[in-house]
């Protein structure tokens, strides 16, 4: 699988994918890393791994459409099959030729605790404040709404009585580290079909 990874921050998802590839647990090549900001630590991880990088910020463009064309123009030029969002916090429009080819992972069980403004520690704080007994992560295809596209897979983790947002985040991230590569392996099998909102593994 030839991938492009989109980042905005620390690059923990990128690091996890690189570790899975190095361990032979994911047959993939990361062709390019695109960041929404030059300050993203994920860029250093990419460069250390010898992966080409580009910074494509939303404020560089007059319209959302122009920004989208820049991002996905770079993805097309890379020859990638899939685009993987790894802590990418900028809303980007998905062009028709990338429909059901862009993935995201969300640190909760969609449709709970998701949507605009629900990211990072905010999600885990909301889970605990609500008193939920389980949380987890969701790998889904990306459409033009926040945390809305068809769900590929979900993993569940318990919420413990003494959890803080930080301890819950750490447990969810461990689930994310297994869920994202698993979703990519399913896609690589060529047996994934999407009909309306339902993703089926044949």
C-alpha atoms as one frame of an Amber mdcrd trajectory, in Angstrom:
protein
   0.000   0.000   0.000   1.268   3.437  -0.914   0.144   6.014   1.661   0.173
   9.746   2.255  -0.112  10.775   5.919  -1.610  14.135   6.940  -0.435  15.583
  10.274  -0.882  18.702  12.380   0.928  17.884  15.620   3.176  15.378  17.325
   3.022  12.644  14.700   2.263   9.794  17.115   0.054   8.057  14.542   2.753
   8.436  11.891   5.337   7.007  14.306   3.076   4.051  15.071   2.564   3.265
  11.373   6.306   3.451  10.719   6.928   1.056  13.622   4.322  -1.400  12.292
   5.872  -1.247   8.819   9.381  -1.804  10.229   8.128  -4.783  12.267   6.571
  -6.393   9.192   3.063  -5.985  10.618   1.892  -3.641   7.858   2.851  -3.985
   4.219   2.902  -0.322   3.260   5.075   2.545   2.083   4.576   6.130   3.227
   5.266   8.184   0.118   4.666  11.649   1.558   3.773  13.456   4.775   1.732
  16.656   4.475   1.405  18.993   7.445  -1.029  21.833   8.009   1.680  23.721
   9.915   5.460  24.012   9.783   5.501  23.618  13.585   4.207  20.029  13.559
   6.611  17.644  15.267   5.429  14.952  12.874   7.534  16.591  10.161  10.728
  15.749  12.062   9.615  12.117  12.386   9.006  11.966   8.638  12.341  13.542
   7.753  14.189  11.227  10.114  12.589   8.315   8.265  13.596   9.765   4.905
  10.029  10.560   3.856   9.378  13.650   1.697   7.320  16.352   3.421   5.200
  19.312   2.406   3.572  22.064   4.473   0.197  23.106   3.064  -1.589  25.479
   5.422  -5.216  26.498   5.059  -4.407  30.209   5.384  -2.253  30.067   2.267
  -5.403  29.763   0.145  -8.351  32.038  -0.514 -10.955  29.273  -0.583 -11.497
  25.790   0.878 -11.582  24.448  -2.685  -8.136  25.851  -3.484  -6.732  24.380
  -0.283  -8.252  20.987  -1.079  -6.803  21.039  -4.585  -3.329  21.760  -3.206
  -3.511  18.928  -0.663  -4.940  16.327  -3.008  -2.869  17.510  -5.939   0.177
  16.569  -3.867  -1.462  13.246  -2.991  -2.129  12.506  -6.679   1.448  13.382
  -7.593   2.718  10.915  -4.965   0.834   8.046  -6.607  -0.774   7.070  -3.301
  -3.660   4.657  -2.936  -4.845   5.896   0.466  -4.613   9.091   2.491  -4.287
   8.623   6.253  -5.132  11.434   8.649  -2.940  11.241  11.728  -3.989  13.993
  14.106  -4.832  16.285  11.189  -6.876  19.145  12.619  -7.663  21.129   9.467
 -10.978  20.601   7.703 -10.366  19.708   4.075 -12.852  18.995   1.294 -12.629
  15.504  -0.199 -12.587  15.473  -4.026 -14.598  12.877  -5.901 -11.569  10.805
  -6.931 -10.594  10.407  -3.263 -14.035   9.390  -1.998 -13.608   6.406   0.366
  -9.831   6.702   0.038  -9.203   9.044   2.976  -9.135   7.588   6.507  -9.268
   9.152   9.946  -9.092   7.776  13.463 -11.170   9.376  16.196 -10.486   8.753
  19.919 -14.073   7.813  20.824 -16.863   5.554  19.619 -18.585   7.525  16.857
 -21.349   8.772  16.857 -20.670   9.602  20.534 -18.295  12.429  21.514 -17.461
  13.500  17.991 -17.911  16.390  15.584 -16.427  19.858  15.312 -14.372  20.778
  18.379 -14.088  17.203  19.670 -10.401  16.328  19.426  -7.558  15.305  21.714
  -8.077  15.795  25.431 -11.450  17.451  24.877 -12.889  14.090  23.847 -11.673
  12.233  26.921 -12.753  15.020  29.253 -16.250  14.867  27.755 -16.397  11.069
  28.102 -15.530  11.277  31.797 -17.813  14.230  32.451 -20.721  12.325  30.916
 -20.038   9.256  33.050 -19.640   6.829  30.134 -18.529   3.310  31.079 -16.782
   2.526  27.792 -14.869   4.499  25.207 -12.518   3.530  22.416 -11.553   4.558
  18.913 -13.119   4.606  15.473 -11.436   4.300  12.086 -13.661   5.760   9.395
 -13.634   7.082   5.878 -13.576  10.874   5.691 -16.310  12.866   3.993 -16.999
  16.606   4.085 -18.443  16.587   7.618 -16.513  16.214  10.863 -16.222  12.590
  12.076 -19.056  11.518   9.818 -17.914   9.118   7.083 -18.611   5.345   6.957
 -17.082   3.386   9.843 -14.459   0.763   8.993 -13.843  -0.571  12.508 -14.070
   0.324  16.186 -12.205  -0.874  19.266 -13.622  -0.579  22.787 -11.759   0.200
  26.013 -13.179   0.401  29.552 -13.540   3.686  31.398 -12.251   3.165  34.936
 -13.615   4.853  38.043 -10.302   6.580  38.776  -9.560   7.637  35.196  -8.344
  11.099  34.313  -8.437  12.440  30.746  -4.744  11.561  30.525  -5.045   7.944
  31.685  -8.070   7.364  29.463  -6.257   8.937  26.510  -3.314   6.572  27.008
  -5.597   3.517  27.023  -7.459   4.700  23.926  -4.192   5.413  22.125  -3.057
   1.834  22.685  -6.258   0.732  20.954  -5.597   3.221  18.146  -2.145   1.728
  17.596  -3.782  -1.595  16.711  -6.912  -0.281  15.021  -5.340   1.871  12.309
  -2.980  -0.804  10.946  -5.798  -3.352  11.125  -8.067  -1.093   9.069  -5.317
  -0.590   6.488  -4.720  -4.342   6.264  -8.430  -4.839   5.608  -8.326  -2.295
   2.800  -5.207  -3.905   1.347  -7.064  -7.219   1.121  -9.287  -5.733  -1.573
 -12.325  -7.242   0.129 -13.801  -4.040   1.546 -17.016  -2.710   0.032 -18.885
   0.477   0.946 -22.610   0.781   0.357 -24.220   3.945   1.708 -22.856   4.028
   5.273 -22.194   0.321   5.634 -18.636  -1.002   5.267 -18.472  -4.756   4.660
 -15.479  -7.096   4.678 -16.173  -9.922   2.235
